[in-house]
Amino acid sequence: MRKFLVVLFCLYAAAAVALDGGEMDRGIASQTELPVEKVKSTLDAYEAKLKAEAAAGRAVKMEGFGTMMPRSVQGTRTGRTISGGTVTYQNWKLVKNPVVVSDTTLYAPEDEAIISRYKSNTKAVINKGGSYQSRGFGSFKMRRLAATKTKPARYSTFFSSGKTGAHQKFVQE
């Protein structure tokens, strides 16, 4: 069964499809030979700590993966709707010169294997054009950026925050 889950995870990564939290848990559990419940509770705690750091206005450097840069509300903006009306929404701006925290302080040393698999599996999925949707933290995906006058067309990793208020920008290493 474990080999099947590893093969299944590799197929998801190769097929560039969406991967959700439950599939990530099962894939990491089969790779590390740990119970799925242990993996799920560890990842839930890790993502909760990432959200707490974002709420506190600190950037989190995820070793070997990237940096989560916090955003804060700075007023409101007025935009237009398709029907011609107006809508007011919050203006999210990056926090200037945030305190940077290493993600190694957010988990216990015995959880290193789970967190490193989490980062490497997420990176593998998004670099192959897929996306990873966590359980309430947000989603990682690869997007194609159009060419501009000064830059050619390129691909970049994007993080879309969930509806929980962890508004961040992700910068991949």
Number of C-alpha atoms within 10 A of each C-alpha: 7 14 11 11 17 17 14 15 22 15 13 18 24 15 13 16 16 18 21 14 16 13 18 23 22 22 26 25 22 20 17 14 12 13 13 18 12 14 24 19 12 18 22 17 14 18 18 16 16 21 24 14 22 21 17 14 23 21 26 25 20 20 13 12 17 16 21 23 24 26 23 19 12 12 10 11 11 11 11 10 9 6 6 8 8 10 10 10 10 12 13 16 15 16 17 11 10 15 14 15 16 12 18 15 10 16 15 11 10 8 15 12 13 20 22 16 17 19 15 12 19 22 22 17 26 23 18 16 19 22 27 24 22 20 14 17 21 20 19 23 21 18 15 12 13 10 10 8 5 5 9 9 10 10 12 14 21 18 21 16 20 16 10 10 15 24 26 26 19 21 16 16 11
